[in-house]
């Protein structure tokens, strides 16, 4: 049975990757959004390097937050429309495990590319080179939290009018701790605060909490939405 | 008794709620309770405001400006308490399918949001003479603001789903996730604040409060609590009427009022 559950999760995971690979524009949209938003800031506040450096951790993290929020809409929506989400519900495996696989795939397709792309934008924002490692690390730890928490409002707003804007309204207040810990960690290693290890370990602790309850909460949310 | 005794107790309680929490019965019960609650609320407000505005001595540093505390602090307390109450009602409604609990949770949300907004506005008014600006990114003010956003999200989700049962269950999950997150948000904001503010500006340890100021504060807190219960009953009554508008007893009631 255990092998069965694991292979079901792997099947969901690979299916997600395959589907998103074939509709890669949706994945790319979030990434391009991330790039454009960070490019807007120097245009708005001026190209002064010191000012940009002070703002860089916050700007990069807020942009990552917004890009992830934007991508949450197609976590469940297309599966909801074509009915394959209902197939997951009637499958003999625990829904929360399958949802976890879906969320993992979502992270691989949005959070991971964001983290890998971020050094480029960090250079653009004049972030010191020594802080770039922390930026990538904090994004690698933080973006899974964003995908996990975001799955709950994404599931709750399925088929609801104004769902897209509603998701951001519901999810952004819940994202504040990630933003604080993530941006502080980067600022710390850019020399604007204390050691970044403390912030990163808090991010890790938050990730551990969220991994344990978010798949369960979003599967409960899916059951409510598809009732 | 042990564990099972506790569980049997809970299920007996749920049966009791199912029996006496039927909307029609509760509508009548709440109708009888509202005047009493309103009376107690008015009495507490009169006594509390008298004690707070006349009887309590002026503060040696803040003069009379501190008196806004008697409105600000109870509202801030109620804003947090109302979220916990709302989440508990929502969880009860979700787990045991108690419709009355769903209605109570829905009715609590706007009240909690208004407590939060009042705490924010009075905090800002208090901040002007104390800090010299209308808004500072104080840890308490910031987490109140995020709490306000959580309330707004809850109400927006409620409002955008037409089916009352789905709306109740969906927003119940959101409220439960919110309750798990609130301590994390709260402490992260505090932590963020201690990193960014010089220590001289913050009041990390609460200043000692004198008994002559504490008594009005407690009475005003009770007043706002009773105000909440009164408004909750009124709102639950009207929500019941809306939900049961197609039943015989509501039609009869409406006809008898004409």
Interface residues (C-beta under 8 A of the other chain):
Chain A: X149 X152 X153 X156 X157 X160 X161 X162 X163 X166 X169 X170 X172 X173 X174 X176 X177 X180 X181 X184 X193 X194 X202 X206 X209 X213 X217 X220 X221 X224 X225 X227
Chain B: X146 X149 X150 X152 X153 X156 X157 X160 X161 X166 X169 X170 X173 X174 X176 X177 X178 X180 X181 X184 X185 X188 X189 X191 X192 X195
